[in-house]
Amino acid sequence: MSNLPLLSLLIWVPIVGAVPVLLAGAGRPNAARWLALLVSVAAFVLSLLALPAYDASSAAMQLVENHPWIETLRVNYHLGADGISLALILLTTFTTILVIVGAWEVIQDKVHQYMAAMLVLEGLMIGVFCAMDALLFYVFFEGMLIPMFIIIGVWGGPRRVYATLKFFIYTFLGSIFMLIGLIYLYFKAGTFDLATLAALPLGMREQTWLFFAFLIAFAIKVPMVPVHTWLPDAHVEAPTGGSVVLAAVMLKVGGYGFLRFSLPIVPDASHAYAWVVIALSLIAIVYIGYVALVQEDMKKLIAYSSVAHMGFVTLGTFIAFMLVRDANDVQMARLGMQGAMVQMISHGFVSGAMFTCIGVMYDRLHTRMIKDYGGLVNVMPWFAAFMVLFAMANCGLPGTSGFVGEFKVILASFAASPWIALFAAFTLIIGAGYTLWLVKRVVWGEVANPHVAEMKDINAREAFVLGAFALGVLVLGVWPWPLTHLMDASIGQLVEKLVLTKV
Amino acid sequence: MLSLNDILTLLPELYLTGAVCMLLLIDVFLKQDQRWVTHWLAILVLAVTGWLVVSGQPATPATAFGGMFVRDGVAEVLKVFALLCSGIVLVLSRPYMRDRELHIGEFYTLILFATLGIMLLVSAGSLLMVYLGLELLTLSSYALVALNRDSSLSSEAAIKYFVLGALASGMLLYGMSMIYGATGTLDLGAIRAASATSAHPTLLLFGLVFLIVGIGFKFGAAPFHMWLPDVYQGAPTAVTTFIGSAPKLAAFGMAYRLLDSGMGGLVVHWQEMLAVLAVLSLAIGNIVAIAQKNLKRMLAYSTISHMGYLFLGLANGTPEGYAAAMFYAICYALMATTSFGIILALARAGFEAEEIADLKGLNQRSPWFAGLMALAMFSLAGVPPLFGFFAKVLVLKAAIDAGMLWLAIVAIVAAIVGLYYYLHVVKVMYFDKPEGEPLSAQVDPSLRLVLSANALALLALGLWWGPLLAWCQRAFAA
């Protein structure tokens, strides 16, 4: 079992699996659906197989595969996973199944192309999470844009062309600066290998430049204020499946990038400029929360809420620097980092579920405007139950996954500075404000209009998708131990290395 | 004087010369419906020449005719890919030329003569040889552009090309004469040796400037790019495909021979000049391309910007940088044959698919060709994991290596600008509603096959470009 190149399989099974979907599915949408489901389930099973093969007590990279790729440049096809990667890979394979099931009847046009694009996207995202070579990482990181560009552009809403071009160009802009940084590092180290780059001594000036190169790339991806403007557009125009993948997995690539690049490669600059990231995170949490409050489009509201929630991820990641270096509190730093990671996974479930809910409503009424809904609970009781559950998770109610991550990050920030914790804690109020108000206007109350009265409750397929998300939200909320245990050793090692200066 | 060694070294070129003359004769006796004989014979000739190039490649660089002709690794790589591109062009263009009643023997002989010119040019060991090869290439190209006599656009393009080309050749010759005056020799190696101790450094520098002008013109680099959009648009698409691909390899070969083999001692001077040309090309090419509605014209401006990237590698001035630039030239040639090949495939009798709007909804009319074109566009834009991305990484690396970080940053900003118009083509193909009839299955099977292989190679070489890079680097290591 241990000889299987699991990570390679995880990357290539979906990508290669997309070819038969594309070929056999042309003109036969059902064949495309079933084939795509088969491939995505296979990928999920593979990711489950990786769990027993992984030793969570060790912080070392595991399941490593290292083959020369471009020998003259010493670029390697180097894959490896630690607890953080593995958790994100599981999230990816899990979400992809739900997205494919969720698109079953919703996507009627060019089904085979949609399914194939989703599978390719899945493979590339998994590649990002286990690439141990910077060039390989970059290839996956950028390659991801192509299928997403197509998904938003072909199956999206009326302003899809604007949204998808903005999405592509924005992200490309950020990452290409990182490319220059990586080439610069290549000249210093003679390799793109991440472990070597992490050990490379760098002066403060170099670190500063590199830090900002990385920051642009990942901040756009996360996205952080003020470079978040592509996200609401992309979300609003994307088809439901595209939104779910975008929110649940693609945004995590940014948070993951900070962990793999900014923290280990430029720790001193990251420490010196942690305040920038922390300030931007707080702005995201507070200001974007208020922005979400006034949205009239449900997808936009959830998109802004995503930006606010991802603020916790960046806050938890960079607060660690203040704790480790200024307050010398490794334990708290660990807690903050852990909170950030749990928040990533949790946000994957919650935002994915919220976008699915909006998709369910949109399929029935073909509008995303809050004012067109009202009193759904009367006609769709099952749906209302799910929606309320996810809404609770979105405001971070204890017992749901949303609580765990945010609570840990707030605790850690309190240790660093009560003021930061105060601002971060605002989210509990604002988040509850925009989410509950949304629920109030859409779900509760009298049936708003005759169209709503005709809406049918969710069918078995939709119940399956929402149920799976609900399971994730509740399990993680009540018993986060499996997840924290999986990532604990990796996070511990990451935090310990923050102390080491490279200057 | 003439030794067996000379003949053996020059064998591929000699064979090609003889074969083309034979082909010209054979073609005279063929009827119009037997033209396929010329077609396949021409491809056979190219294949045999390619085989002669590879099989007879000496282990160490060989020279012939008293150093006039050099057969080294660089020449080998460039010749192989130039022959490959010419072959691709021939296959892609047959249906197009047939539909337009331009399917005549001259097309084949002119392309083969142009290819011969490329081969001589990239093997040049003296200024005279450079000029000879270049003129053979460009004179054939002028005639090719004018092939469609009845089209006023074609004729205009040809005249423009000829006048500006002649001017550039004049510049080049003038520069050569100055260099000859300063060093007293035409041999490139001797010029390099003599340039260090030349009594006339100013004269030498002036000569260099004129050489750079000539090179810039042949590349189509800004500000010497004026001919390029008109020629690309005006020439029959089959000819554009040729001009857009193999001659770029020749341009690289010429730049390498003149600048490194000949003027290697003045590297600090031409480095700066190339950097200026690169910045101008990147800016003008990418910005003007955005406004284009004609696909061929857009690709012409895209060429200008790509030559800017190529200069990034060339300006590095080390074997590493030349290898990156050569890699880029090869990559660009293959991308050009794909993207122009799509235009050829979509064209029908009496209809040119050369407006961007003609691609509307291509994904619904023909998902396969839309996919191939998308591959070409993403590769041109430099999105991984396609070939074009890695070529860009290498030239950026070369620029940073040469201490020109600012140039690399200019290049990536240009890449972001460029991204827009490539994405626009993808947008038109995938997101717009189709206009016009679905593509019939009557696309010529050999065209379909070669075009598919060509486009998929962009993906395959993106995933596995190590051997090609190693080959390029080996060529310069010797």
Chai-1 contact restraints between the chains, C-beta under 6 A:
chainA,res_idxA,chainB,res_idxB,connection_type,confidence,min_distance_angstrom,max_distance_angstrom,comment,restraint_id
A,I70,B,G466,contact,1.0,0.0,6.0,A-B,restraint_1
A,E71,B,G466,contact,1.0,0.0,6.0,A-B,restraint_2
A,T72,B,L469,contact,1.0,0.0,6.0,A-B,restraint_3
A,T72,B,A470,contact,1.0,0.0,6.0,A-B,restraint_4
A,T72,B,Q473,contact,1.0,0.0,6.0,A-B,restraint_5
A,V139,B,P384,contact,1.0,0.0,6.0,A-B,restraint_6
A,V139,B,P385,contact,1.0,0.0,6.0,A-B,restraint_7
A,E142,B,V383,contact,1.0,0.0,6.0,A-B,restraint_8
A,E142,B,P384,contact,1.0,0.0,6.0,A-B,restraint_9
A,G143,B,P384,contact,1.0,0.0,6.0,A-B,restraint_10
A,G143,B,P385,contact,1.0,0.0,6.0,A-B,restraint_11
A,G153,B,Y430,contact,1.0,0.0,6.0,A-B,restraint_12
A,G153,B,F431,contact,1.0,0.0,6.0,A-B,restraint_13
A,V154,B,Y430,contact,1.0,0.0,6.0,A-B,restraint_14
A,V161,B,K427,contact,1.0,0.0,6.0,A-B,restraint_15
A,V161,B,F431,contact,1.0,0.0,6.0,A-B,restraint_16
A,L165,B,L423,contact,1.0,0.0,6.0,A-B,restraint_17
A,I169,B,L419,contact,1.0,0.0,6.0,A-B,restraint_18
A,F172,B,L419,contact,1.0,0.0,6.0,A-B,restraint_19
A,L173,B,I416,contact,1.0,0.0,6.0,A-B,restraint_20
A,I176,B,I412,contact,1.0,0.0,6.0,A-B,restraint_21
A,I180,B,A408,contact,1.0,0.0,6.0,A-B,restraint_22
A,I183,B,L396,contact,1.0,0.0,6.0,A-B,restraint_23
A,I183,B,K397,contact,1.0,0.0,6.0,A-B,restraint_24
A,I183,B,I400,contact,1.0,0.0,6.0,A-B,restraint_25
